[in-house]
C-alpha cells in the first residue's frame, strides 16, 4: 500500500453471484451454462483512477474475500460499488458497512437501477454520497478530480435533505480514448469458459443498440447509436491479454456485435493479420449474418455465437419489437452451422402476451433449430425497460413480485398465465431440449477433454435437478 496516494476500492459486493453488466443483471446460480463474468466495468474505472494518481484495488466479493477486513486494512478514501436491481438490498448493505467502518469514505454507486430508482435509492440511503447514471468513466474521473458536484453531469446526490440530479451525461463517442481495463488488479483465473474451463477475458468492443426491444435494457443503458472501437484498438487489447496475462479465450461483449458487416470483417481480418492464435465468442442478431461473415469469423478464431431468438412465435416476436422473422433465424443458424461455429440460442418465456400455445411454439422451434446450447429465460421487467413500464400500467406486479430470481422465476404474471405456470413451462422447455437422446449423443461425440466431461456433467445435473 502506498501511503502518499489516495486509495479507491472498487467492488462487486458480497451479494449472490450476478453478471453485473447493466444490460443483463443475470443471477448465475440458477442458469445452466452462463459463467460469472469478470468485473470489466470496474477494471475500466480502476484504470481511470490510476491515471488520476490513485492506488486502486478491485474485489469481486461474490467470488470470495473479506470485505470488512479489506476496508480496515486498505482504508480507502473512495468506494465504488456496482449495484444491480436483483441484489439491490444486499448491495446497499455493503455501502452502509463501508460508512460504518470508514466514516470519511466517499461512497459511489453505479448501475442500471439508477435509470428508474435513483430518487428512492438516494432518498433512503444517506450512506451513499453519489449515484452515477449512465456510462461511469468520465463521471468518476471528474469526481476523483474534486470538481464541484453541480459541474459533474450524470450524478445523483442529496443536499439539505433534497435529492439532486445534475442531468444526463452524453455517451462517450470515442471508445478508443478509454484506457484498457486494469486486469492486473483482478485474479483472472477465476473467470473461465463453462465448457473447457480455460481462462476467458471479456473485451468490450461496442456499446449501444438501435432496436430497443420490449424487455431489454441495452438501449436505455447504452443508447440507440452503436459506438464501436476500432479493430486496431481491439487487437491491441487482445495482444496485451495474450502477452501479459497468457489469456487466449475471449468473449467479445457488445449490445450488438455484427450490425456493421464491414467493421465485423475488418476486425476479423485485423485479428488474422496480427498472428494471434485466439478463440472468441460474440452475440449476433438473426438477420445480419451471411456465410462470408461467418467464415471470416471462424477463420479469426470465433467458435461460438449467441443469438437472441427470444421466441418461436412470430406473433410474440412482433409484440416484443424484435424486428426479425423465424425464417431469419433459420437462415442464420444454417449459416453458422455451415461455418462450423457453435450456436447458443436465447429464448424468453413469460412476456405479457404469452400463452400455452406460444410457449409450445417456442419449445418446438428451439428443438427444430437444434443449436449446441440454449437458455430459456423467464421474462423479467427490470426497471428502465419498456416491459417495466407496461407491467406497472397493466397492474402485472403484485405483493410477491421480486427481482431476486431474475430470469429464473417469473417476476410477474402474463395476461393469461400465472407466474407458477410460466415457471413450470420454463423448466419443461429446458428438459425437453437438453434431455433429447440425439442431443446428448451429439454433445458426447464432441467432447475432447476431461474438463468438458466434468462441466457437461454439472450442467446436465442442473437440468435434472431444477426445482
Secondary structure, DSSP 4 states (H G I P E B T S, - for coil): --TTS-EEEEEE-SSS-EE--TTT-EESTT-SS-PPPP-HHHHHHHHHHHHTT-EEEEEEGGGS--HHHHHHHH--SEEEEE--GGGHHHHHHHHHHHHHH-TTPEEEEESGGGGTSHHHHHHH-TT--EEE-S--HHHHHHHHTT--GGG-TTEEEEETTEEEE--PPPPPS-GGGSPPP-GGGS-GGG-B-TTT--BEEEEE-EE--S---TT--HHHHH-SS-EE--HHHHHHHHHHHHHHH---EEEEE-SSSSSSHHHHHHHHHHHHHHT---EEEEEE-TTS--HHHHHHHHHTTEEEEEEEEE-S-HHHHHHTT----HHHHHHHHHHHHHTT-EEEEEEEE--TT--HHHHHHHHHHHHHHT-SEEEEEEP---TTSHHHHHHHHTT---TT--STTTTTS-SS--SSS-HHHHHHHHHHHHHHHHT-HHHHHHHHHH--SHHHHHHHHHHHHHHHH--
